[in-house]
């Protein structure tokens, strides 16, 4: 199911310019949605909705049963001489006969969100995997530890980088973002539907939220058949408040219970 499978993206202006709206001609955007073009690739770190050391902790439920915990954690790091964010998304838990122990870690450049490495450690029902991808944007190649070099796209991003990137977008219901930056070319485009605003209650408190539905052409919770929705706080911190999925073996849902070292939220 590739638990937090990726971070969605297309880049648009967050430097005071609004997103450019282009014709709604995408096969992946629904009738009535406004397809949003990307205006900028990078943005200053001071404008990011997260900072060094941010940790978000979650309660996890399987169907209606409490089933474990999850975390999102990001720290500043370096890799191959580049200044990067190292972000990990982890879920640990389960019920008898159904358990999930997933960690997905990304090393992505601080301003462009371009991925340099993506590590997946997955233990799920009927599925166990260890995948370590090294990504070389300057050569337009990536390579797993068990495979040969393969072509990638310009400014590639992995699942985790996409999740953090989506937090940077200025979101309005009715928009549809397309991103052709997923590091495996055959799974592009990544599409993010901005569905609605609503007020929700999670263990961490009550929040105004904006709901997005990401899709990616792959298996996993963000696949077209996975029907995943993300609730982001409707403020400058864009905290991931809640994640709800529908998978072949049941639904796995995450609810924010604690947020530490976060950007001070303002509406």
N, C-alpha and C positions, 0 to 999 in steps of 0.2 A: 504493500500500500504506500510505500515511500512517504513516511509520515507527514512531515510538513512540506511536502514535495517541493519546493522552489521559491520564489519571491516575486513575482510578476513584474512585468515592467515594460516600459517604453519610457523614454525620457522626455519630460516636458519641462517647460520653464517653471522654476520655483523662485525666480529672482525678481518677482514683481510683474512679470509678463504672464498673462493668462495662457492656457493651452490653446493651440490652434485647432479649430474645428474644421474637418474636411468632410467630403461627401461620405455618406454612410453606404459604402459600396463593398464592405467586407462581408465575405461569406460567413464569418464567425460572429459578426455583430448582428443582433436581432433587428428586425424592422422596428423603427421608432427610437433605437439607440443612436447616440451621437458618437461617431468614431473620432477619437482624439489623436492628433498627430503629436509626435515627440518634438519638442522645441530645443532642448538642451541635453547634453550628455552628463555634465557634472554640475555640482553645486558646492558652495563653500561648506566646510565641516560645521561652521557655527550655526548653519541653518538646519542641520540634521535633526530629526525627531528623537534620536537616541544619542547616548554618549558612552564614553569608555566605562565599562563596569556595569552597565545596565543589566539587571536580571529580572525576568518575569517568571513567576511560578504559577503552576496551574493544577487544578484538580481535574482528573480524567474520569469520564464515565464510559462504560461500554453498554450500549442500549440504555437501560435505566439504572444500571448498577454502578456504584462507585468502584473504580477499577485501578486507580494508581495516581501518578503525578507526572507533570511535565515541566520543562524549563526552557526559556529562551535566554541566552546569555551572550553578550558581546564585549570584546576587549580589543584595545589597540595592540597591534603586533607588527612584525616584519616578516617578509618571505621573499627569498631570492632578491634581496636588496630593496624591495618595494615596501612602502608603508601601507599596511592593510588593516582591515577589521577581521578578526577571527570570531565568527559567530557560530554557536552550537544550538541546535534544536533537539531536545531529548524528550522521549516519552517512555515511562517505565511502569508497567503494571499489567493487569489482566484479571481474569476470573478462571476457575478450573477449566482446563482444556483449551483455553484461549488466552494467550499471553503476548504482550508486545514489549520489546526492549529495543528501542531505536535511538540512535544518535546520528545526526547529520551535521557535519561541520564544514564550514566554508571559510576560505581565506579570499577576501575580495578587496580590491583597491578602494581607498577611502573616499574618493570623490566620484569616480566613474562607475563604481560597483562592478567592475570587470573582475571575473573570477580567475584566480591563479591555481587554486586547488580545491577539490571537493571530496570529502571522505564520508562514506555511508557505512554504518554498522547496524545491521538490521536483523532482528529476531522476531518474526511475526508468524501467525498461523500459516503453516504450509510454506514458509519462506524464510530462509536465512541467507544473509549475504554480507560480504565485506568488499567494498569497492573503493578504490583510491584513485581518483583522477587528477592528473597534473595537466594544467591547462597553460598553453603558451600563446597568448593573444598576438604577440608580435609576429609569430610564425603562422598564425591561424591553424594551430594544431592542438589536439589533446591526446593524452595517452593514459590508459589505466595500467596498474602495476602488473596486470596479467595479459595485456594485449599490445598491439602495435599502434603506431601513431595514426590518428584519424583527423580529417579536416574539421574545423570548427568555423564559427561565424565571427564577424567583426564584433569586438567588445563583448565577448561571451559572458553569460551569467549562469549560475546553477540555481537549484531550487531554493536554497537558503538565502542567497544573495537577492533573489527575486522577492522573497517575503519582506526583507528589510527595505528593498527599493520601493515597494508599493507603499510603504509607510511615508515616503517622501512626497507622494503625489497629492496635488490639490484635487480632491475628489468631489464630484457632484452627481447625484442620482440621475440616471439616464445616459451617462457616459459609457463608452466602451473603449478600453485601451488595448491596442495590439502591440506586442513586442516580438521582434524577430532576433532576440539575443540569447535564447536558450542555447547552451553550448553544444548540444547534439542537434545538428541542423534539421534532421528529419522530424523533430518534435515541435518545430516552429509553425505558426506563431503561438506565443503565450497570449491569452486573452483575459482581460479583467473586466467584468461587468460590474458597474456601480449601481446597486439595486435600490437602496432606500436609506432613510434615516429613521432611527427609533431610539427610545430610551430603554436601557436594559439594566438588570440587576445581576451581578456576579458576586462571588464571595468577597472580592476586594472592594465592593461598593456599588453605587448606582451611577451610571454614566450615560451621557448622550453618545450615540454611536452611529457610524455609517457602515453599511453592510456591502461587502463586495463578494462576487462569485468568480474565482479564478478558474481557468481551464487550461489544460496543456495536453498535447497529443501524446499521451503515454499512459501506462497503468499507474494507479495511485490515487490518493485522495483528491488531487486536483485534476484528475482525468475528466473527460466529458461525461463519463458514466458515474464518477464518484460523487458528484453533486455536493461539493464542499462550499460552505459559506464562512467568511471571516467578518467578525465585528471589530472595527477599529474605533478607538476613542475619537470623537469628533472635535479634536483640538490639535494643538501643535505637537503634542507628544505621540499621537497616533499609536497608542498602545494596542496590542492585540488582546482584546478583551475576551473573545470567545471564538471557538472554532467548532463547527458542526459538520459531520460528514455522514455519508450513507454509502456503505461498502457491501460487497457480496456476502460477507460473514457477519454483518451487523453495523451498527453506527458507533463511531468513536467521537466523543465530544470533549472539548477542553474549556475550562472556565477559569479566568484569572482570579487567583486568591491573594497574591502579594506582588507588589512591584517595588523594587529598590534601585536607588541610584539612577533615577529617571530624569529626563528633562522636565523642568517645572511647567506644568500644563497651563496654557492660556487658551481661551475660546478662539 
